[in-house]
Amino acid sequence: MAEHDNGYKLLFSHADMVADLIRGFVHEDWVRDLDFSTLEKVAGSYVSDGLRNRESDMVWRVRWGKSQWLYIYLLLEFQSTVDPFMGVRVMSYVALLYQDLIRQRCLTPSGKLPPVLPLVLYNGVPLWDAAVDVSDLIEHLPGGLARYRPQLRYFLLDEGRIADSELVPLQNLAAALFRLEKSRNEADIQNVLLALIGWLQEPQHAELRRAFSVWLVQVLLPIRFKGNEIPPLGDLEEVKSMLAERAVEWTQQWKQEGREEGREETLEQVLAEARGVLVRTVEERFGPVSPELQLRVSSMVSVRQLMELCVRAASASSLAELGLV
C-alpha cells in the first residue's frame, strides 16, 4: 500500500490538513491553546549516532500558548496495516527527533526538550489491536524491574472506528478525507467532493485542491472502480464531472460482472440498494426524508433513474431541482 501512504503524505504536507486533523480528532484540553497559524513542517529524516538512517512519515511543530514559545512536535505515522510493535517504532522515531533537537539546541526556555505528540493515523481494514504504549510490549518481571520498563504512548486514530454520524456534520478537511475512504458508491464520493469544492475555492487552496485530485485519481478511484480506466484529471471539478458522466455506466458494469461471477441479484435487491443510496444522499444534503418522499422513492422501479438522481443530488440546491417535491 505504498501508493496509499504516499497519497496521505501528499495531503498532510499541507498545514490546513494537519490543523483539521488535530482540531477535529484529538479531543484533549491542550489542543485549545495551539496557535495553528504557526504550523511549520520540519525535517522527518534522521541519522542516528550509529549512522543508521531512520525516516518518520512527517513531523510538524506548532506554537502552544499565547505568551510562551513552547513548541509541540507532531509526529505523524501513516499505517495501512497493523504493526504489533508500532510502539517500538514510534519510540525510536521520538528518540531520534529528540537527538536532533539537542544537536540544534532547540530547547524550551527552561532548557528542556519540547513535548511530542506521536500520532498514528491508521486506514486499514481490520480494526487496530496493537498496544498503544511500548510498556505493554515488555514482559513484566517481579523484583523491581518494572521501574526500568520504558513508557511511551502514541495517539491512535483508527479511521474504521470513527462513526459516519461523527464525520458528516464536520466542516473539516481530515473528516472529508475519512469520508472518502469510507465511501460506498459514487454518490457518497460526490457528496464529499461538493463540500471540498466549496471549502477550497479560494486561490490559496489551489495546491491542496490538486493534492486531493491526485489522491482521488491515483489511489481511491482505482480501488473503488477496479478495471475501469481513470483519466488523468487535475482538479476536483473535473473529478466530479467525470464521476457524474460514468456513474450509470459503471453501476451497470458491476451488475453484469456480478452475474458473470455467479452472484445473480434479483431486480428487487438491486432496486432496494439503489433506493437506499438515494435516501442516504438526500438525507445528507437536505436533512430527514419525509414519509411522503420515502414512499415516492420506494415506488421507483428504474435503477438508472435512481442512480441518476443520486448523482444529481450531490450538487442540487433543493429537492425541487431534483423533481422530488
ABEGO torsion letter per residue (X at the ends): XAAAAAAAAAAAABAAAAAAAAAAABBBAAAAABBAAABBBBBABBBBAAGBBBBBABBBBBBBEAABBBBBBBBBBBBABBBAAAAAAAAAAAAAAAAAAAAAGBBBAAGBBBBBBBBBBBABABBBABBABAAAABBBBBGGAAAABBBBBBBBBBAAABBAAAAAABBBAAAAAAAAAABABAAAAAAAAAAAAAAAABAAAAAAAAAAAAAAAAAAAAAABBGBBBBBBABAAAAAAAAAAAAAAAAAAAAAAAAAAGBBBBAAAAAAAAAAAAAAAAAAAAEBBBAAAAAAAAABABAAAAAAAAAAAAABABAAAAGAX
